[in-house]
Amino acid sequence: MTPKSGVLLLLCCVFAIAAVGCVFELSSGEPDFGTTTTTIILALSVPLTIVSFLWAVQDTRANQE
């Protein structure tokens, strides 16, 4: 693993935690940051989780060859 892929995996974990937290906040009825802000955070964190994970995998595979 390279430092770049490690940072990307760290970001992936942070984005995934944010997404799960937003789902729980929205399901509780009254989110702390408001519905609009929490929905925006959720809408951004899900694709960023996927993209950062895929970039980390690509970087690791590229450096193994």
mmCIF file of the N, C-alpha and C atoms, coordinates in Angstrom:
data_MODEL
# 
_entry.id   MODEL 
# 
loop_
_atom_site.group_PDB 
_atom_site.id 
_atom_site.type_symbol 
_atom_site.label_atom_id 
_atom_site.label_alt_id 
_atom_site.label_comp_id 
_atom_site.label_asym_id 
_atom_site.label_entity_id 
_atom_site.label_seq_id 
_atom_site.pdbx_PDB_ins_code 
_atom_site.Cartn_x 
_atom_site.Cartn_y 
_atom_site.Cartn_z 
_atom_site.occupancy 
_atom_site.B_iso_or_equiv 
_atom_site.pdbx_formal_charge 
_atom_site.auth_seq_id 
_atom_site.auth_comp_id 
_atom_site.auth_asym_id 
_atom_site.auth_atom_id 
_atom_site.pdbx_PDB_model_num 
ATOM 1   N N  . MET A 1 1  ? 0.851   -1.167 0.000   1.00 0.00 ? 1  MET A N  1 
ATOM 2   C CA . MET A 1 1  ? 0.000   0.000  0.000   1.00 0.00 ? 1  MET A CA 1 
ATOM 3   C C  . MET A 1 1  ? 0.903   1.239  0.000   1.00 0.00 ? 1  MET A C  1 
ATOM 4   N N  . THR A 1 2  ? 0.528   2.184  -0.821  1.00 0.00 ? 2  THR A N  1 
ATOM 5   C CA . THR A 1 2  ? 1.265   3.444  -0.878  1.00 0.00 ? 2  THR A CA 1 
ATOM 6   C C  . THR A 1 2  ? 0.607   4.463  0.050   1.00 0.00 ? 2  THR A C  1 
ATOM 7   N N  . PRO A 1 3  ? 1.316   5.530  0.380   1.00 0.00 ? 3  PRO A N  1 
ATOM 8   C CA . PRO A 1 3  ? 0.688   6.572  1.201   1.00 0.00 ? 3  PRO A CA 1 
ATOM 9   C C  . PRO A 1 3  ? -0.560  7.160  0.533   1.00 0.00 ? 3  PRO A C  1 
ATOM 10  N N  . LYS A 1 4  ? -0.523  7.285  -0.782  1.00 0.00 ? 4  LYS A N  1 
ATOM 11  C CA . LYS A 1 4  ? -1.680  7.822  -1.500  1.00 0.00 ? 4  LYS A CA 1 
ATOM 12  C C  . LYS A 1 4  ? -2.895  6.918  -1.323  1.00 0.00 ? 4  LYS A C  1 
ATOM 13  N N  . SER A 1 5  ? -2.725  5.618  -1.487  1.00 0.00 ? 5  SER A N  1 
ATOM 14  C CA . SER A 1 5  ? -3.860  4.712  -1.328  1.00 0.00 ? 5  SER A CA 1 
ATOM 15  C C  . SER A 1 5  ? -4.315  4.649  0.125   1.00 0.00 ? 5  SER A C  1 
ATOM 16  N N  . GLY A 1 6  ? -3.386  4.807  1.061   1.00 0.00 ? 6  GLY A N  1 
ATOM 17  C CA . GLY A 1 6  ? -3.767  4.843  2.468   1.00 0.00 ? 6  GLY A CA 1 
ATOM 18  C C  . GLY A 1 6  ? -4.630  6.047  2.804   1.00 0.00 ? 6  GLY A C  1 
ATOM 19  N N  . VAL A 1 7  ? -4.264  7.197  2.252   1.00 0.00 ? 7  VAL A N  1 
ATOM 20  C CA . VAL A 1 7  ? -5.067  8.410  2.467   1.00 0.00 ? 7  VAL A CA 1 
ATOM 21  C C  . VAL A 1 7  ? -6.433  8.263  1.814   1.00 0.00 ? 7  VAL A C  1 
ATOM 22  N N  . LEU A 1 8  ? -6.463  7.671  0.631   1.00 0.00 ? 8  LEU A N  1 
ATOM 23  C CA . LEU A 1 8  ? -7.746  7.463  -0.046  1.00 0.00 ? 8  LEU A CA 1 
ATOM 24  C C  . LEU A 1 8  ? -8.644  6.512  0.739   1.00 0.00 ? 8  LEU A C  1 
ATOM 25  N N  . LEU A 1 9  ? -8.064  5.472  1.332   1.00 0.00 ? 9  LEU A N  1 
ATOM 26  C CA . LEU A 1 9  ? -8.857  4.570  2.161   1.00 0.00 ? 9  LEU A CA 1 
ATOM 27  C C  . LEU A 1 9  ? -9.346  5.262  3.432   1.00 0.00 ? 9  LEU A C  1 
ATOM 28  N N  . LEU A 1 10 ? -8.523  6.133  3.991   1.00 0.00 ? 10 LEU A N  1 
ATOM 29  C CA . LEU A 1 10 ? -8.937  6.919  5.152   1.00 0.00 ? 10 LEU A CA 1 
ATOM 30  C C  . LEU A 1 10 ? -10.128 7.796  4.798   1.00 0.00 ? 10 LEU A C  1 
ATOM 31  N N  . LEU A 1 11 ? -10.040 8.476  3.664   1.00 0.00 ? 11 LEU A N  1 
ATOM 32  C CA . LEU A 1 11 ? -11.153 9.312  3.210   1.00 0.00 ? 11 LEU A CA 1 
ATOM 33  C C  . LEU A 1 11 ? -12.401 8.476  2.955   1.00 0.00 ? 11 LEU A C  1 
ATOM 34  N N  . CYS A 1 12 ? -12.216 7.299  2.385   1.00 0.00 ? 12 CYS A N  1 
ATOM 35  C CA . CYS A 1 12 ? -13.342 6.398  2.134   1.00 0.00 ? 12 CYS A CA 1 
ATOM 36  C C  . CYS A 1 12 ? -14.050 6.062  3.446   1.00 0.00 ? 12 CYS A C  1 
ATOM 37  N N  . CYS A 1 13 ? -13.286 5.770  4.480   1.00 0.00 ? 13 CYS A N  1 
ATOM 38  C CA . CYS A 1 13 ? -13.878 5.445  5.785   1.00 0.00 ? 13 CYS A CA 1 
ATOM 39  C C  . CYS A 1 13 ? -14.617 6.643  6.375   1.00 0.00 ? 13 CYS A C  1 
ATOM 40  N N  . VAL A 1 14 ? -14.028 7.824  6.264   1.00 0.00 ? 14 VAL A N  1 
ATOM 41  C CA . VAL A 1 14 ? -14.668 9.023  6.806   1.00 0.00 ? 14 VAL A CA 1 
ATOM 42  C C  . VAL A 1 14 ? -15.975 9.309  6.071   1.00 0.00 ? 14 VAL A C  1 
ATOM 43  N N  . PHE A 1 15 ? -15.947 9.200  4.744   1.00 0.00 ? 15 PHE A N  1 
ATOM 44  C CA . PHE A 1 15 ? -17.168 9.433  3.966   1.00 0.00 ? 15 PHE A CA 1 
ATOM 45  C C  . PHE A 1 15 ? -18.238 8.395  4.281   1.00 0.00 ? 15 PHE A C  1 
ATOM 46  N N  . ALA A 1 16 ? -17.833 7.142  4.462   1.00 0.00 ? 16 ALA A N  1 
ATOM 47  C CA . ALA A 1 16 ? -18.801 6.094  4.789   1.00 0.00 ? 16 ALA A CA 1 
ATOM 48  C C  . ALA A 1 16 ? -19.424 6.324  6.170   1.00 0.00 ? 16 ALA A C  1 
ATOM 49  N N  . ILE A 1 17 ? -18.618 6.744  7.123   1.00 0.00 ? 17 ILE A N  1 
ATOM 50  C CA . ILE A 1 17 ? -19.146 7.043  8.458   1.00 0.00 ? 17 ILE A CA 1 
ATOM 51  C C  . ILE A 1 17 ? -20.125 8.215  8.384   1.00 0.00 ? 17 ILE A C  1 
ATOM 52  N N  . ALA A 1 18 ? -19.791 9.215  7.577   1.00 0.00 ? 18 ALA A N  1 
ATOM 53  C CA . ALA A 1 18 ? -20.693 10.364 7.412   1.00 0.00 ? 18 ALA A CA 1 
ATOM 54  C C  . ALA A 1 18 ? -22.021 9.922  6.797   1.00 0.00 ? 18 ALA A C  1 
ATOM 55  N N  . ALA A 1 19 ? -21.954 9.023  5.814   1.00 0.00 ? 19 ALA A N  1 
ATOM 56  C CA . ALA A 1 19 ? -23.181 8.545  5.178   1.00 0.00 ? 19 ALA A CA 1 
ATOM 57  C C  . ALA A 1 19 ? -24.062 7.787  6.165   1.00 0.00 ? 19 ALA A C  1 
ATOM 58  N N  . VAL A 1 20 ? -23.458 6.905  6.942   1.00 0.00 ? 20 VAL A N  1 
ATOM 59  C CA . VAL A 1 20 ? -24.230 6.137  7.928   1.00 0.00 ? 20 VAL A CA 1 
ATOM 60  C C  . VAL A 1 20 ? -24.828 7.070  8.978   1.00 0.00 ? 20 VAL A C  1 
ATOM 61  N N  . GLY A 1 21 ? -24.044 8.039  9.427   1.00 0.00 ? 21 GLY A N  1 
ATOM 62  C CA . GLY A 1 21 ? -24.554 8.998  10.398  1.00 0.00 ? 21 GLY A CA 1 
ATOM 63  C C  . GLY A 1 21 ? -25.723 9.796  9.860   1.00 0.00 ? 21 GLY A C  1 
ATOM 64  N N  . CYS A 1 22 ? -25.646 10.182 8.582   1.00 0.00 ? 22 CYS A N  1 
ATOM 65  C CA . CYS A 1 22 ? -26.746 10.933 7.971   1.00 0.00 ? 22 CYS A CA 1 
ATOM 66  C C  . CYS A 1 22 ? -28.009 10.089 7.873   1.00 0.00 ? 22 CYS A C  1 
ATOM 67  N N  . VAL A 1 23 ? -27.856 8.816  7.552   1.00 0.00 ? 23 VAL A N  1 
ATOM 68  C CA . VAL A 1 23 ? -29.029 7.939  7.477   1.00 0.00 ? 23 VAL A CA 1 
ATOM 69  C C  . VAL A 1 23 ? -29.700 7.840  8.841   1.00 0.00 ? 23 VAL A C  1 
ATOM 70  N N  . PHE A 1 24 ? -28.900 7.667  9.894   1.00 0.00 ? 24 PHE A N  1 
ATOM 71  C CA . PHE A 1 24 ? -29.478 7.598  11.234  1.00 0.00 ? 24 PHE A CA 1 
ATOM 72  C C  . PHE A 1 24 ? -30.121 8.917  11.630  1.00 0.00 ? 24 PHE A C  1 
ATOM 73  N N  . GLU A 1 25 ? -29.480 10.021 11.312  1.00 0.00 ? 25 GLU A N  1 
ATOM 74  C CA . GLU A 1 25 ? -30.050 11.330 11.642  1.00 0.00 ? 25 GLU A CA 1 
ATOM 75  C C  . GLU A 1 25 ? -31.379 11.550 10.921  1.00 0.00 ? 25 GLU A C  1 
ATOM 76  N N  . LEU A 1 26 ? -31.419 11.202 9.635   1.00 0.00 ? 26 LEU A N  1 
ATOM 77  C CA . LEU A 1 26 ? -32.662 11.396 8.872   1.00 0.00 ? 26 LEU A CA 1 
ATOM 78  C C  . LEU A 1 26 ? -33.769 10.465 9.347   1.00 0.00 ? 26 LEU A C  1 
ATOM 79  N N  . SER A 1 27 ? -33.400 9.269  9.769   1.00 0.00 ? 27 SER A N  1 
ATOM 80  C CA . SER A 1 27 ? -34.423 8.333  10.225  1.00 0.00 ? 27 SER A CA 1 
ATOM 81  C C  . SER A 1 27 ? -34.930 8.671  11.630  1.00 0.00 ? 27 SER A C  1 
ATOM 82  N N  . SER A 1 28 ? -34.178 9.494  12.369  1.00 0.00 ? 28 SER A N  1 
ATOM 83  C CA . SER A 1 28 ? -34.613 9.848  13.718  1.00 0.00 ? 28 SER A CA 1 
ATOM 84  C C  . SER A 1 28 ? -35.746 10.866 13.717  1.00 0.00 ? 28 SER A C  1 
ATOM 85  N N  . GLY A 1 29 ? -35.942 11.529 12.606  1.00 0.00 ? 29 GLY A N  1 
ATOM 86  C CA . GLY A 1 29 ? -37.048 12.471 12.500  1.00 0.00 ? 29 GLY A CA 1 
ATOM 87  C C  . GLY A 1 29 ? -36.616 13.915 12.436  1.00 0.00 ? 29 GLY A C  1 
ATOM 88  N N  . GLU A 1 30 ? -35.727 14.357 13.322  1.00 0.00 ? 30 GLU A N  1 
ATOM 89  C CA . GLU A 1 30 ? -35.284 15.757 13.356  1.00 0.00 ? 30 GLU A CA 1 
ATOM 90  C C  . GLU A 1 30 ? -33.756 15.811 13.431  1.00 0.00 ? 30 GLU A C  1 
ATOM 91  N N  . PRO A 1 31 ? -33.076 15.885 12.266  1.00 0.00 ? 31 PRO A N  1 
ATOM 92  C CA . PRO A 1 31 ? -31.613 15.924 12.260  1.00 0.00 ? 31 PRO A CA 1 
ATOM 93  C C  . PRO A 1 31 ? -31.071 17.186 12.940  1.00 0.00 ? 31 PRO A C  1 
ATOM 94  N N  . ASP A 1 32 ? -29.902 17.070 13.549  1.00 0.00 ? 32 ASP A N  1 
ATOM 95  C CA . ASP A 1 32 ? -29.280 18.186 14.250  1.00 0.00 ? 32 ASP A CA 1 
ATOM 96  C C  . ASP A 1 32 ? -28.957 19.352 13.315  1.00 0.00 ? 32 ASP A C  1 
ATOM 97  N N  . PHE A 1 33 ? -28.502 19.047 12.106  1.00 0.00 ? 33 PHE A N  1 
ATOM 98  C CA . PHE A 1 33 ? -28.130 20.088 11.146  1.00 0.00 ? 33 PHE A CA 1 
ATOM 99  C C  . PHE A 1 33 ? -29.265 20.469 10.218  1.00 0.00 ? 33 PHE A C  1 
ATOM 100 N N  . GLY A 1 34 ? -30.434 19.902 10.406  1.00 0.00 ? 34 GLY A N  1 
ATOM 101 C CA . GLY A 1 34 ? -31.564 20.163 9.526   1.00 0.00 ? 34 GLY A CA 1 
ATOM 102 C C  . GLY A 1 34 ? -31.629 19.135 8.416   1.00 0.00 ? 34 GLY A C  1 
ATOM 103 N N  . THR A 1 35 ? -32.802 18.975 7.885   1.00 0.00 ? 35 THR A N  1 
ATOM 104 C CA . THR A 1 35 ? -33.016 17.949 6.860   1.00 0.00 ? 35 THR A CA 1 
ATOM 105 C C  . THR A 1 35 ? -32.254 18.253 5.579   1.00 0.00 ? 35 THR A C  1 
ATOM 106 N N  . THR A 1 36 ? -32.275 19.499 5.155   1.00 0.00 ? 36 THR A N  1 
ATOM 107 C CA . THR A 1 36 ? -31.625 19.864 3.891   1.00 0.00 ? 36 THR A CA 1 
ATOM 108 C C  . THR A 1 36 ? -30.123 19.638 3.958   1.00 0.00 ? 36 THR A C  1 
ATOM 109 N N  . THR A 1 37 ? -29.489 20.125 4.996   1.00 0.00 ? 37 THR A N  1 
ATOM 110 C CA . THR A 1 37 ? -28.039 19.982 5.128   1.00 0.00 ? 37 THR A CA 1 
ATOM 111 C C  . THR A 1 37 ? -27.642 18.522 5.256   1.00 0.00 ? 37 THR A C  1 
ATOM 112 N N  . THR A 1 38 ? -28.378 17.763 6.044   1.00 0.00 ? 38 THR A N  1 
ATOM 113 C CA . THR A 1 38 ? -28.068 16.345 6.228   1.00 0.00 ? 38 THR A CA 1 
ATOM 114 C C  . THR A 1 38 ? -28.249 15.571 4.925   1.00 0.00 ? 38 THR A C  1 
ATOM 115 N N  . THR A 1 39 ? -29.265 15.919 4.152   1.00 0.00 ? 39 THR A N  1 
ATOM 116 C CA . THR A 1 39 ? -29.483 15.257 2.866   1.00 0.00 ? 39 THR A CA 1 
ATOM 117 C C  . THR A 1 39 ? -28.365 15.588 1.887   1.00 0.00 ? 39 THR A C  1 
ATOM 118 N N  . ILE A 1 40 ? -27.892 16.824 1.901   1.00 0.00 ? 40 ILE A N  1 
ATOM 119 C CA . ILE A 1 40 ? -26.777 17.202 1.023   1.00 0.00 ? 40 ILE A CA 1 
ATOM 120 C C  . ILE A 1 40 ? -25.514 16.444 1.410   1.00 0.00 ? 40 ILE A C  1 
ATOM 121 N N  . ILE A 1 41 ? -25.248 16.356 2.705   1.00 0.00 ? 41 ILE A N  1 
ATOM 122 C CA . ILE A 1 41 ? -24.076 15.605 3.166   1.00 0.00 ? 41 ILE A CA 1 
ATOM 123 C C  . ILE A 1 41 ? -24.181 14.144 2.741   1.00 0.00 ? 41 ILE A C  1 
ATOM 124 N N  . LEU A 1 42 ? -25.357 13.564 2.879   1.00 0.00 ? 42 LEU A N  1 
ATOM 125 C CA . LEU A 1 42 ? -25.567 12.175 2.462   1.00 0.00 ? 42 LEU A CA 1 
ATOM 126 C C  . LEU A 1 42 ? -25.374 12.020 0.962   1.00 0.00 ? 42 LEU A C  1 
ATOM 127 N N  . ALA A 1 43 ? -25.936 12.934 0.187   1.00 0.00 ? 43 ALA A N  1 
ATOM 128 C CA . ALA A 1 43 ? -25.836 12.857 -1.271  1.00 0.00 ? 43 ALA A CA 1 
ATOM 129 C C  . ALA A 1 43 ? -24.395 13.004 -1.755  1.00 0.00 ? 43 ALA A C  1 
ATOM 130 N N  . LEU A 1 44 ? -23.582 13.733 -1.024  1.00 0.00 ? 44 LEU A N  1 
ATOM 131 C CA . LEU A 1 44 ? -22.170 13.877 -1.404  1.00 0.00 ? 44 LEU A CA 1 
ATOM 132 C C  . LEU A 1 44 ? -21.300 12.741 -0.881  1.00 0.00 ? 44 LEU A C  1 
ATOM 133 N N  . SER A 1 45 ? -21.600 12.252 0.299   1.00 0.00 ? 45 SER A N  1 
ATOM 134 C CA . SER A 1 45 ? -20.722 11.264 0.912   1.00 0.00 ? 45 SER A CA 1 
ATOM 135 C C  . SER A 1 45 ? -20.818 9.879  0.277   1.00 0.00 ? 45 SER A C  1 
ATOM 136 N N  . VAL A 1 46 ? -21.970 9.513  -0.218  1.00 0.00 ? 46 VAL A N  1 
ATOM 137 C CA . VAL A 1 46 ? -22.104 8.173  -0.826  1.00 0.00 ? 46 VAL A CA 1 
ATOM 138 C C  . VAL A 1 46 ? -21.247 8.043  -2.090  1.00 0.00 ? 46 VAL A C  1 
ATOM 139 N N  . PRO A 1 47 ? -21.367 8.950  -3.074  1.00 0.00 ? 47 PRO A N  1 
ATOM 140 C CA . PRO A 1 47 ? -20.504 8.804  -4.246  1.00 0.00 ? 47 PRO A CA 1 
ATOM 141 C C  . PRO A 1 47 ? -19.019 9.004  -3.925  1.00 0.00 ? 47 PRO A C  1 
ATOM 142 N N  . LEU A 1 48 ? -18.705 9.879  -2.974  1.00 0.00 ? 48 LEU A N  1 
ATOM 143 C CA . LEU A 1 48 ? -17.308 10.080 -2.607  1.00 0.00 ? 48 LEU A CA 1 
ATOM 144 C C  . LEU A 1 48 ? -16.721 8.841  -1.944  1.00 0.00 ? 48 LEU A C  1 
ATOM 145 N N  . THR A 1 49 ? -17.540 8.095  -1.209  1.00 0.00 ? 49 THR A N  1 
ATOM 146 C CA . THR A 1 49 ? -17.084 6.830  -0.623  1.00 0.00 ? 49 THR A CA 1 
ATOM 147 C C  . THR A 1 49 ? -16.690 5.857  -1.719  1.00 0.00 ? 49 THR A C  1 
ATOM 148 N N  . ILE A 1 50 ? -17.558 5.717  -2.690  1.00 0.00 ? 50 ILE A N  1 
ATOM 149 C CA . ILE A 1 50 ? -17.309 4.767  -3.786  1.00 0.00 ? 50 ILE A CA 1 
ATOM 150 C C  . ILE A 1 50 ? -16.100 5.183  -4.607  1.00 0.00 ? 50 ILE A C  1 
ATOM 151 N N  . VAL A 1 51 ? -16.030 6.447  -4.963  1.00 0.00 ? 51 VAL A N  1 
ATOM 152 C CA . VAL A 1 51 ? -14.945 6.939  -5.813  1.00 0.00 ? 51 VAL A CA 1 
ATOM 153 C C  . VAL A 1 51 ? -13.606 6.837  -5.096  1.00 0.00 ? 51 VAL A C  1 
ATOM 154 N N  . SER A 1 52 ? -13.536 7.227  -3.840  1.00 0.00 ? 52 SER A N  1 
ATOM 155 C CA . SER A 1 52 ? -12.256 7.160  -3.128  1.00 0.00 ? 52 SER A CA 1 
ATOM 156 C C  . SER A 1 52 ? -11.804 5.716  -2.942  1.00 0.00 ? 52 SER A C  1 
ATOM 157 N N  . PHE A 1 53 ? -12.736 4.797  -2.739  1.00 0.00 ? 53 PHE A N  1 
ATOM 158 C CA . PHE A 1 53 ? -12.365 3.383  -2.630  1.00 0.00 ? 53 PHE A CA 1 
ATOM 159 C C  . PHE A 1 53 ? -11.814 2.865  -3.956  1.00 0.00 ? 53 PHE A C  1 
ATOM 160 N N  . LEU A 1 54 ? -12.493 3.202  -5.046  1.00 0.00 ? 54 LEU A N  1 
ATOM 161 C CA . LEU A 1 54 ? -12.028 2.743  -6.361  1.00 0.00 ? 54 LEU A CA 1 
ATOM 162 C C  . LEU A 1 54 ? -10.668 3.332  -6.714  1.00 0.00 ? 54 LEU A C  1 
ATOM 163 N N  . TRP A 1 55 ? -10.444 4.599  -6.383  1.00 0.00 ? 55 TRP A N  1 
ATOM 164 C CA . TRP A 1 55 ? -9.132  5.207  -6.632  1.00 0.00 ? 55 TRP A CA 1 
ATOM 165 C C  . TRP A 1 55 ? -8.048  4.545  -5.798  1.00 0.00 ? 55 TRP A C  1 
ATOM 166 N N  . ALA A 1 56 ? -8.351  4.184  -4.571  1.00 0.00 ? 56 ALA A N  1 
ATOM 167 C CA . ALA A 1 56 ? -7.372  3.506  -3.719  1.00 0.00 ? 56 ALA A CA 1 
ATOM 168 C C  . ALA A 1 56 ? -7.013  2.144  -4.290  1.00 0.00 ? 56 ALA A C  1 
ATOM 169 N N  . VAL A 1 57 ? -8.009  1.419  -4.765  1.00 0.00 ? 57 VAL A N  1 
ATOM 170 C CA . VAL A 1 57 ? -7.752  0.109  -5.369  1.00 0.00 ? 57 VAL A CA 1 
ATOM 171 C C  . VAL A 1 57 ? -6.938  0.259  -6.649  1.00 0.00 ? 57 VAL A C  1 
ATOM 172 N N  . GLN A 1 58 ? -7.282  1.227  -7.478  1.00 0.00 ? 58 GLN A N  1 
ATOM 173 C CA . GLN A 1 58 ? -6.520  1.457  -8.715  1.00 0.00 ? 58 GLN A CA 1 
ATOM 174 C C  . GLN A 1 58 ? -5.073  1.822  -8.408  1.00 0.00 ? 58 GLN A C  1 
ATOM 175 N N  . ASP A 1 59 ? -4.858  2.685  -7.427  1.00 0.00 ? 59 ASP A N  1 
ATOM 176 C CA . ASP A 1 59 ? -3.494  3.088  -7.070  1.00 0.00 ? 59 ASP A CA 1 
ATOM 177 C C  . ASP A 1 59 ? -2.701  1.906  -6.556  1.00 0.00 ? 59 ASP A C  1 
ATOM 178 N N  . THR A 1 60 ? -3.304  1.072  -5.738  1.00 0.00 ? 60 THR A N  1 
ATOM 179 C CA . THR A 1 60 ? -2.601  -0.090 -5.207  1.00 0.00 ? 60 THR A CA 1 
ATOM 180 C C  . THR A 1 60 ? -2.260  -1.072 -6.311  1.00 0.00 ? 60 THR A C  1 
ATOM 181 N N  . ARG A 1 61 ? -3.196  -1.320 -7.203  1.00 0.00 ? 61 ARG A N  1 
ATOM 182 C CA . ARG A 1 61 ? -2.927  -2.245 -8.309  1.00 0.00 ? 61 ARG A CA 1 
ATOM 183 C C  . ARG A 1 61 ? -1.854  -1.703 -9.242  1.00 0.00 ? 61 ARG A C  1 
ATOM 184 N N  . ALA A 1 62 ? -1.875  -0.407 -9.490  1.00 0.00 ? 62 ALA A N  1 
ATOM 185 C CA . ALA A 1 62 ? -0.869  0.185  -10.383 1.00 0.00 ? 62 ALA A CA 1 
ATOM 186 C C  . ALA A 1 62 ? 0.541   0.096  -9.790  1.00 0.00 ? 62 ALA A C  1 
ATOM 187 N N  . ASN A 1 63 ? 0.637   0.173  -8.483  1.00 0.00 ? 63 ASN A N  1 
ATOM 188 C CA . ASN A 1 63 ? 1.962   0.126  -7.852  1.00 0.00 ? 63 ASN A CA 1 
ATOM 189 C C  . ASN A 1 63 ? 2.428   -1.282 -7.544  1.00 0.00 ? 63 ASN A C  1 
ATOM 190 N N  . GLN A 1 64 ? 1.589   -2.293 -7.740  1.00 0.00 ? 64 GLN A N  1 
ATOM 191 C CA . GLN A 1 64 ? 2.012   -3.673 -7.522  1.00 0.00 ? 64 GLN A CA 1 
ATOM 192 C C  . GLN A 1 64 ? 2.715   -4.242 -8.754  1.00 0.00 ? 64 GLN A C  1 
ATOM 193 N N  . GLU A 1 65 ? 2.500   -3.641 -9.880  1.00 0.00 ? 65 GLU A N  1 
ATOM 194 C CA . GLU A 1 65 ? 3.094   -4.182 -11.123 1.00 0.00 ? 65 GLU A CA 1 
ATOM 195 C C  . GLU A 1 65 ? 4.527   -3.768 -11.307 1.00 0.00 ? 65 GLU A C  1 
# 
